Amino acid sequence: MTAAAAVAEKLRAALGQVRPGLTAIDGLHRLTGGASRETWRFNAIGRDGAEPMILRRAPGEAHQTVMATSLLPSQEARLHQAADKAGVPVASVVHVLTDDDALGDGFIMRCLDGETIARKILREKHFSMARSRLPAQCGEALAALHAIEPAAFRNHLPTRGPQAEIDEYRAIHDGFGEAHPVFEAAFRWLSENVPPDRPMTLVHGDFRIGNLMIDDNGLVAVLDWELAQIGDPMMDLSWISVPSWRFGNMDRPVGGISDRESLFDAYEAASGRSVDRERVRFWEILGTLKWGIMCQMLCHAHLRGDIRSVERAAIGRRVSETELDLLLYLDGAMP
């Protein structure tokens, strides 16, 4: 039996608990992309025909996450469920895997139709209406997420303010033993400019183009919740404008699509919260540094042999991009 066939048989048994009429799993294949999760697409065949679904689970034979800051997929699933109930556009969770399913830590969700590839979303003509709507839709989605009461998640999610984020990524970076003078300058600036404490909310932690599913009408679903936490809501409003997520459209900070104010105005109208522009800029700089260190993390997972991957090796080369971006930020030249 092939590895895919073994996964299919386990999926059939797991889904049979919540889909009594299930007869088969068809078309199972692993999707490319995603550096810290395995993602599989398949059809669940039942009395009413084929229902497309997605399996997300931690990667590797031991099903362990690569990134120390990542949630387990089962924790991610519970966030999906809460976000779905709050009106955040997400794919509905069908089943959270258990030990008896023998598929590792993960979950099964409905498969939605849409595009996630930034190059297509930002450049193809038929997404022009979606691009015009997306800043407002993102602001509304974040407002709905930040309105979820975080108390129920305090025992399951990390709680990190700006200083805790700096300290965590400082420790991760130091662990690699690599000299990056630009990172050192960024750490110093951030430590000297930590904003004061403010009320925390649930935050997605990775809200950006590439983790948003888009169709011709705009936002279909918010994906990839493994970096969610209880933290500063300004983090989510900043991450989508980190330079690496502009995909070359540097004059349009929000995902390479629009100016910041379109996003901020929609968020303020939907949430009743004021956007602190200076705080957002702090988080953009911290986010740029974090992405550089995440590139280190993913590359070193390859170099150590934890998970051999050309994708992870290539991501390691992007550290230099974040160094240039940080120099522009610190010089006041980054828009």
N, C-alpha and C positions, 0 to 999 in steps of 0.2 A: 504494500500500500504506500503510495506517495505521501509526502508531507501534507500537500494540499488536500488529498483525499481523507487523511486522518483528521484534519481540521474540519472538513465538511461533515464528517460523521459525528464529531463532537458537537458541532453547531446544530445538527438535526436533533440530537438528544436534548441539548440545552433549550432550544426554542420550542420543542415539543411540550415543555411545561407551561408555556404561555400562549402557544398556538396549537390547541389540540388537534386541529385538522391538518397540521403540517405533514406532508408526505415525502419531501425531498429538499435538498439544497443543491442549487444549480448555478453554474457560472462563477464559482468562487475563484477570485484572483486578487493578488495583492497589488495595491495601488502604489505608484511611485510617489516620492516626496514625503515630507514629514520626517524630521531628524530624531524625534524622541518617542515616536509611537509607530507600531505596525497598524496599517489600515487595510482592511480587506473588504471587497465588495462582493455581494452574492445575491441571488434570488431565493427567497423562501417560497417553495411551491406548496400550495394548499388547495382546499376545495374551491376557492374563489379565484384561483390563478396564481400568478407570480407577483410577489411583493418585494421590491428591491430594498436591500438593507446593507448596513455597514457594521463591521466588527472593528472596534478599536481596542488594542491591548498594548501593554508594555512590550518593548522589543527584546529580542534575544532569547536564547533557549531557556534562560532562567526567568525571563519576563521581568527584568529589572529596568527601571528608568535610568536613562543616561545622566540626566541633569539632577543635581542634588536638590535643586529648588523645586522640582516638579512634583505635582500631586500624583498619586496613584490613579490609574484610569477609573477605578471604582469610585473614588472621591470626585473625580471629574464628572462622572455620571450623575451623582447627586446634585451637583451644581446645575447641570443641564435641566434636571427635573424642576429645581427651584426657579430657574430663569424662565423656563417654559410657562410655569404657572403665573409668573409676574408679567408676562407679555413680551419678554425679550425673544426675538426671532431665533429659534434653535430647532435642531432636529429632535423629535421626540424619542426618548429612551424606551426601548422595547423590553430589555432584560439586562440586569446587572449580573455579571458572571459570579459564580460561587466556586468554592473548592471542588465541589462534586462535578462541575462542568469540565474540569481538567484542561482548561484553555488559558490558564494564567489569570492575571488581574486585568479586567477589561469590561466592556459592555457592548451591547448591540443596540443600534438605533436605526430609525428609518432613513432611507437614502433620499435626499432631495436633489432636484435638478438645478444646476447653476454653474457658474464659472468662478474659479479661484485664482487663475493665473493672471498676475498683475499686468503683464505685457498686453494681454487681450483686453482686459477691463479698461486699461488706460488709453488704448489706441484704436480699438476697432469701432467702426462707425455705429454699429447697432447697439453699442452700450452708451451712446451719447446721452439718452434720456436718463439712464441709470446714473451716470456720472453727475448729472445736474441734481438728482434727488439724494444722492448718497450722503452728503454732509449732514443734511437735516435728519435723515433716517438713522445715521450713526449717533447723532446727538440724542435722539429720542430713545434709541436702544440703550445707550449708556445711562440715561436718566432712569429708565425702568430698572436696570440692574442695580444702580446705586440706591434705589428706594427699597430694595429687599432688606428686611431686618437681619443684621449680621449675627445676632446673638446665637441663633441656632447652629451656627457654623464655627463658633469660637473653639470648640474642642476638636475640630476636624481640619481647619485651615490655619496656616501661619498668619500671625499678625505682625506687620512690619511697617513702621513709619520710615521717613527718609534716612535717618541715621542708621537704623537697623539694616536697610538696604545697602548703604555704603559699607557698613562693617561686614556684612555677609559677602559681598562681592570682593572686598579687600582681601578677605581670608581665602576665597577661592582663587583669586589671581595670584596671591603670594605662594599658594601651594604648587604652582607650576614652575616656580623658580626661573622665570623669564624676565629679562630686563626690558621694560617698555616705558621710557621716560615720559611720553605723552600721557600714558595712563596715570603716572605719578602726578603730573601736573593737574590732571582732571580730578584725581582724588583730593588733592590739596584744595582746589577751588571749591569743590563740593563740600568739604568739611568746614570751610570758612563761610559757607553761604547756606547752611541748613535752615530751612524755613521752620517757623514755630509749629507746635502741635496743632492739629485741627481734628474735628470729628472724623472717624473712619467709617468706611462702608465696605461692602463687597466690591472687589474690583476684578476685572477679567485678567489683567496682567500681561496680555499679549494681543490687544485689540488693534489690528492693523490690516491693511490690504494684504491678501495672502491667507488670512484667517477669517475673511468675510466671503461668504458665497453670494454671488451677484447674478441676477438675470436682467432681462431687458428693462424691467421696471424698478430695479434697484436691489436693496438688501433682502436676501432670502433667509440667511442664517448666520449667526456668529458661531465660529468653529474653535476648536483647540483651546480648551479651558484648563490645561494642565498647570499653568502658572498663576491661577487665581489665588487670591488671598484676601485678608481684611487689611485695608490700607487706605491711602490717600486717593480720593476719587480723581484728583488732578493727574495722577499717574496715567489713568486710562485716556484722558483727554490729550496727553502729551505723546504717548507711545506711537500713535498713528502718524505723527509728524517727525519722528526720528529720521534723519536723512536716508538711511538705508531703505526705509519704507516709502520713499518718494519715487524710487525707481527712475531716477534721472530727471524728473520734473522738479528741479530744485526751487523754482519760483512758485510752486503750488504745494505748500508744506503739508497739507492734510492728505496724505496718501498719494501725492502727485496729482490730486484732483482739484483742490480748491484752496482758498485762503483759510486761515484759522477762524476768522470771525463767523463764517457761515456755520461751522460746527458749534462754536461757543454760543451763538444766538439761539440755535435750536435746542441745545442742552439747557440753557437758562430758562427758556420758555417752557420746556417739558418738565423740568425738575424743580423749578423755583429756587435753585441754588445759583449763587454768583460764581463766575469763573475768575479765579485769581491768575491773571496773565503771567505775572512774574514767577509764581509758583509753578505754572505749567512749563515755563522755560527752564527752571531748575530741573524739572523731571525730564525734559528733553535731553539735557546734557547728561544727567545720570543714566537715562535710557540708552544714549549712544555709547557710553562707557560699558553699561551692562551687556549690550549686544556684542561689543568687542570681546568681552570676557566669555560670553556664551560661545562665540566662535572658537575661542581657545578650548573651552570645555569639550565641544563636539569633536574638534580635531584631535585632542589628546585621548578621547575615547577610542579613536581609530588608531593612533600611534601606540597606545598601550596594548592594543589587540582585544579590547573589550568587545567592540563591534567593528569589524573591518568594513569600511565603507568609503568609496570614492567621494560620495557626497560630503561626508564629514571632513575628509582631507581637503576638499575644495573650499569648504566653508572656512577652514583655518586660514586660508589666504586672505580672507576678508578683514582680518584684524587690522591690516594697514589702512583700509578704507575708513574704519572708525577713528583711527588716529588722525587722519587728515580732517575728518568732520569735527573732532574735538578741538583741534587747533583753530579751526574757523570759529567755532562757538566761543572759545576762550578769548579770541581776538575781537569778538563782537561782529564778525563778518557773516555769520550764518543767519540767513533770513528765517 
